Amino acid sequence: MRTGYKLGIAVALVLAGSMWYYVQNAYLGHQLAEEAAHHSPSGIFSDLYPRWLGTRELLLHRRNPYSPEVTREIQIGYYGRPLDANRPGDPKDQAGFAYPLYVVFLLAPATTLRFPVVRLGFRWFLILLTGWSVPLWLRTLQWRAPFAVSTILAALTLGSFPVVQGVELEQLSLLVSGMIAACVFLVVRGRLWQAGCLLALATIKPHLVLLMAAWLLLWALGNLGARQRLLWGFGLTMMALLGGAEWFLPGWMRQFVAAMAAYRRYTGRSGSVLAFVTTSGWGLALSVVILLALAIVCWRARHAPAGTPRFAFVCSLVLTVTIVVIPTTAVYNQVLLLPAVLLLVRHAVAAWGKDRITRLIWSVAGSLLVWPWLAALGLGLAPLFVPLAAVQKAWGLPIYTSLAFPPVLLILLMYTYHEFSGLSPAAKSPAPAATGRASWRSSAC
């Protein structure tokens, strides 16, 4: 292995390690300190626990996981006691079962295990799945990266703030992200039935999958004769999930909608990233414009063969738009930006030689991308030079730019639309339908 690759792997491991250290010691430590200062019950920081307990109660005891009684039991396990609305220091998050009921089918194997065992296994599963998604996306993007480069990209991905936060919180967003990566990879490989089934399973978090599902179903309709297996796989799996959930708990969908409305009300997570960086009115208006532009792009690309630059670009664009317009600013959801980041990293050298505007946009996006690692590394080294109390006050430094990155990444994707998506006039002719896999070397980049 060349010296440059060895140095790159070493730097990536240092940056990833600094991020893990920061999240475990500064980020979560700050949350624990805030809970102690406000006499709040200390949570176990597990998004999995409410879903696991709800699944256990439904499948083993046939109890309604959306009911106030089960919610109270979830709070006892999550916070140590039920929340009290009369206590001003109590958290607003009720930790209810705010997921589609059919999530229980994915968690069913864990119902007979103790939760400490379940959470340990789930954490390692999320790490392995997220790491595995890197080579899946590389193959989807037709990027034959050397092993050392793939290792660097995987290390930085596993050491990024969204992934580390998602693992620490045991967030199902990482599970959904991995399923989306596998789904698109299967589409590129021509295994459409399996891809449709996986796409349906990924709808356990509907807001993260809605746009991707709409795009892939539109793509399937673009050549129905050859792609109908995707529709059959998705449709039959969704029917099985919805039908099975209805059999276990009739009328669950109404209760799920009510639980989601309550969740947004008591957590206050109802604004998009665009609304946060602008205003609620401008955020809504921009979201509508972006969605309309995305609809036009998807419509024009619906005939593109899987594995071509056009198909890969649209998949990356759809996931980026998802993060920008969904009504939540949770940073762990930004793991969906992985294919867009990989796509642009691959073409960074070519883009740098374009013009000043291109270099400026790429510089801003690159700075926002690397800032969390540099800030986390700085906080890890700071106690060697300044008092620890001063370092702890700067706990939020690595995440200051987290909400600015998705809109900038979206602008960069749209700006490089013709150069790097295979949509320029020189690259409009589709790849041979027999293979459905065009090399990136055939694109106009």
ChimeraX attribute file (.defattr): number of C-alpha atoms within 10 A of each C-alpha:
attribute: neighborCount
match mode: 1-to-1
recipient: residues
	/A:1	7
	/A:2	7
	/A:3	8
	/A:4	10
	/A:5	16
	/A:6	13
	/A:7	11
	/A:8	16
	/A:9	21
	/A:10	14
	/A:11	15
	/A:12	21
	/A:13	19
	/A:14	16
	/A:15	23
	/A:16	24
	/A:17	20
	/A:18	23
	/A:19	30
	/A:20	22
	/A:21	18
	/A:22	25
	/A:23	19
	/A:24	14
	/A:25	14
	/A:26	22
	/A:27	20
	/A:28	17
	/A:29	15
	/A:30	17
	/A:31	14
	/A:32	15
	/A:33	13
	/A:34	14
	/A:35	17
	/A:36	13
	/A:37	10
	/A:38	12
	/A:39	13
	/A:40	18
	/A:41	20
	/A:42	18
	/A:43	18
	/A:44	12
	/A:45	15
	/A:46	18
	/A:47	20
	/A:48	20
	/A:49	25
	/A:50	24
	/A:51	23
	/A:52	22
	/A:53	22
	/A:54	30
	/A:55	28
	/A:56	22
	/A:57	16
	/A:58	21
	/A:59	16
	/A:60	12
	/A:61	9
	/A:62	12
	/A:63	17
	/A:64	21
	/A:65	29
	/A:66	20
	/A:67	14
	/A:68	11
	/A:69	11
	/A:70	20
	/A:71	20
	/A:72	17
	/A:73	18
	/A:74	25
	/A:75	21
	/A:76	15
	/A:77	15
	/A:78	21
	/A:79	20
	/A:80	14
	/A:81	15
	/A:82	17
	/A:83	20
	/A:84	11
	/A:85	10
	/A:86	7
	/A:87	10
	/A:88	11
	/A:89	17
	/A:90	19
	/A:91	20
	/A:92	15
	/A:93	15
	/A:94	21
	/A:95	22
	/A:96	24
	/A:97	27
	/A:98	23
	/A:99	22
	/A:100	21
	/A:101	27
	/A:102	22
	/A:103	20
	/A:104	24
	/A:105	14
	/A:106	11
	/A:107	17
	/A:108	15
	/A:109	12
	/A:110	19
	/A:111	19
	/A:112	10
	/A:113	10
	/A:114	9
	/A:115	15
	/A:116	10
	/A:117	10
	/A:118	18
	/A:119	19
	/A:120	11
	/A:121	12
	/A:122	19
	/A:123	18
	/A:124	13
	/A:125	15
	/A:126	23
	/A:127	18
	/A:128	13
	/A:129	18
	/A:130	24
	/A:131	20
	/A:132	15
	/A:133	23
	/A:134	23
	/A:135	21
	/A:136	20
	/A:137	24
	/A:138	19
	/A:139	16
	/A:140	26
	/A:141	28
	/A:142	20
	/A:143	17
	/A:144	13
	/A:145	14
	/A:146	9
	/A:147	12
	/A:148	16
	/A:149	14
	/A:150	17
	/A:151	20
	/A:152	19
	/A:153	22
	/A:154	22
	/A:155	22
	/A:156	24
	/A:157	21
	/A:158	25
	/A:159	23
	/A:160	25
	/A:161	26
	/A:162	23
	/A:163	28
	/A:164	22
	/A:165	22
	/A:166	26
	/A:167	24
	/A:168	17
	/A:169	19
	/A:170	23
	/A:171	22
	/A:172	22
	/A:173	24
	/A:174	24
	/A:175	20
	/A:176	24
	/A:177	26
	/A:178	24
	/A:179	22
	/A:180	27
	/A:181	26
	/A:182	22
	/A:183	25
	/A:184	27
	/A:185	24
	/A:186	20
	/A:187	22
	/A:188	24
	/A:189	17
	/A:190	20
	/A:191	16
	/A:192	25
	/A:193	20
	/A:194	18
	/A:195	28
	/A:196	29
	/A:197	21
	/A:198	23
	/A:199	29
	/A:200	24
	/A:201	23
	/A:202	24
	/A:203	21
	/A:204	21
	/A:205	18
	/A:206	15
	/A:207	15
	/A:208	21
	/A:209	22
	/A:210	17
	/A:211	20
	/A:212	22
	/A:213	20
	/A:214	14
	/A:215	22
	/A:216	24
	/A:217	19
	/A:218	18
	/A:219	24
	/A:220	20
	/A:221	17
	/A:222	19
	/A:223	14
	/A:224	14
	/A:225	9
	/A:226	13
	/A:227	19
	/A:228	19
	/A:229	20
	/A:230	26
	/A:231	21
	/A:232	16
	/A:233	19
	/A:234	23
	/A:235	16
	/A:236	14
	/A:237	18
	/A:238	19
	/A:239	12
	/A:240	13
	/A:241	20
	/A:242	16
	/A:243	14
	/A:244	15
	/A:245	20
	/A:246	15
	/A:247	11
	/A:248	16
	/A:249	17
	/A:250	12
	/A:251	11
	/A:252	20
	/A:253	16
	/A:254	9
	/A:255	19
	/A:256	18
	/A:257	14
	/A:258	13
	/A:259	19
	/A:260	15
	/A:261	13
	/A:262	16
	/A:263	20
	/A:264	16
	/A:265	13
	/A:266	12
	/A:267	13
	/A:268	12
	/A:269	13
	/A:270	15
	/A:271	18
	/A:272	24
	/A:273	26
	/A:274	27
	/A:275	22
	/A:276	15
	/A:277	13
	/A:278	13
	/A:279	14
	/A:280	16
	/A:281	11
	/A:282	14
	/A:283	19
	/A:284	18
	/A:285	13
	/A:286	17
	/A:287	21
	/A:288	13
	/A:289	11
	/A:290	16
	/A:291	16
	/A:292	12
	/A:293	13
	/A:294	18
	/A:295	16
	/A:296	11
	/A:297	16
	/A:298	23
	/A:299	14
	/A:300	14
	/A:301	19
	/A:302	20
	/A:303	17
	/A:304	23
	/A:305	25
	/A:306	24
	/A:307	25
	/A:308	24
	/A:309	31
	/A:310	32
	/A:311	25
	/A:312	25
	/A:313	22
	/A:314	24
	/A:315	22
	/A:316	25
	/A:317	23
	/A:318	27
	/A:319	25
	/A:320	24
	/A:321	22
	/A:322	25
	/A:323	27
	/A:324	28
	/A:325	24
	/A:326	18
	/A:327	18
	/A:328	20
	/A:329	21
	/A:330	16
	/A:331	17
	/A:332	20
	/A:333	22
	/A:334	26
	/A:335	24
	/A:336	25
	/A:337	23
	/A:338	18
	/A:339	25
	/A:340	24
	/A:341	17
	/A:342	18
	/A:343	22
	/A:344	20
	/A:345	15
	/A:346	15
	/A:347	14
	/A:348	14
	/A:349	10
	/A:350	13
	/A:351	18
	/A:352	16
	/A:353	10
	/A:354	11
	/A:355	9
	/A:356	10
	/A:357	11
	/A:358	15
	/A:359	15
	/A:360	12
	/A:361	17
	/A:362	21
	/A:363	13
	/A:364	14
	/A:365	21
	/A:366	18
	/A:367	14
	/A:368	21
	/A:369	19
	/A:370	14
	/A:371	17
	/A:372	23
	/A:373	26
	/A:374	17
	/A:375	22
	/A:376	27
	/A:377	20
	/A:378	16
	/A:379	24
	/A:380	18
	/A:381	13
	/A:382	14
	/A:383	14
	/A:384	9
	/A:385	8
	/A:386	10
	/A:387	10
	/A:388	12
	/A:389	9
	/A:390	12
	/A:391	18
	/A:392	16
	/A:393	11
	/A:394	13
	/A:395	21
	/A:396	16
	/A:397	17
	/A:398	23
	/A:399	19
	/A:400	13
	/A:401	15
	/A:402	19
	/A:403	21
	/A:404	18
	/A:405	20
	/A:406	24
	/A:407	19
	/A:408	18
	/A:409	26
	/A:410	22
	/A:411	15
	/A:412	18
	/A:413	23
	/A:414	15
	/A:415	14
	/A:416	15
	/A:417	17
	/A:418	17
	/A:419	19
	/A:420	24
	/A:421	24
	/A:422	24
	/A:423	19
	/A:424	16
	/A:425	9
	/A:426	11
	/A:427	18
	/A:428	14
	/A:429	11
	/A:430	15
	/A:431	19
	/A:432	10
	/A:433	12
	/A:434	7
	/A:435	13
	/A:436	18
	/A:437	19
	/A:438	20
	/A:439	15
	/A:440	20
	/A:441	10
	/A:442	13
	/A:443	19
	/A:444	17
	/A:445	17
